Amino acid sequence: MPNASSWSASSPLLLLWEDSSGTRIFLSLLYAVLAISGTLSNVMVIYLVFSFKKLQTTSNAFIVNGCAADLSVCALWMPQEAVLGLLPPNSSSLRSAEYRLLRGGLLGLGLTVSLASHLLVAFNRYVLITKLPSVYQALYQRRHTGCMIGLSWALALLPVPLLPGLWTLGSAQSDGSSRYTALLLALAVLGQTALLLHCYLGIVRRVRGSAKRVSVLNFHLLHQLPFPAAPPPPRRAQRRLSSVSVLLLCCV
């Protein structure tokens, strides 16, 4: 059995699996499939947005930014992991600190910008639905949108030198600095998740309030009609469906 610490430092998924040749081959195939499917899907989204003028909206600009970030993971990082999984654990490529720094930087950059793009999309929809049109137009001018996209990449580049410390978490060389780096990243992801929930739950509350106002208006209009109207659907089913939708949203 090869040394587990040397291989676990090269691939984070192997921290959860038994170190064996079968496991490495399986993960290499998994990385290859994800790399091909992820690259094709992200390229297709970018192509469609740039090909159709109706799709060139502010929200889709953030989505394209996320697809570009995902390409750094699917097209650059995952193929390397697929190839390295077929190498012996004591290979010099796996032990190279510079190469591990490059791979960790690609992974951290892609994931950070992708998460930031999801947050920008959520905030864009939150402002669009819950704020006045004048506020949305003033905030999401083309120059401001470009600055938001550039800021997502700038913020992602700041912690890149700290990310390689995560690769030593599973080895005997881990220290307080690596744990501190992992704690910062965990807090950043949790903070981003909290902001996402705030935006989408705010949208749900606004849509619910609008639906109630429309229901009251329809009720008054139906009573003013000269002929009897069809009975409305049961409100209990509507409430149940709405509650299930909010639960599924929180789970996602």
ABEGO torsion letter per residue (X at the ends): XBBAAAAAAABAAAAABBBBAAAAAAAAAAAAAAAAAAAAAAAAAAAAAAABAAABBAAAAAAAAAAAAAAAAAAAAAAAAAAAAABBAABAAAABAAAAAAAAAAAAAAAAAAAAAAAAAAAAAAAAAABBAAAAAAABBAAAAAAAAAAAAAAAAAAAAAAAAAAAAABAABBAAAAAAAAAAAAAAAAAAAAAAAAAAAAAAAAAAAAAAAAAAAAAAAAABABBBBBBBBAAAAAAAAAAAAAAAAAX
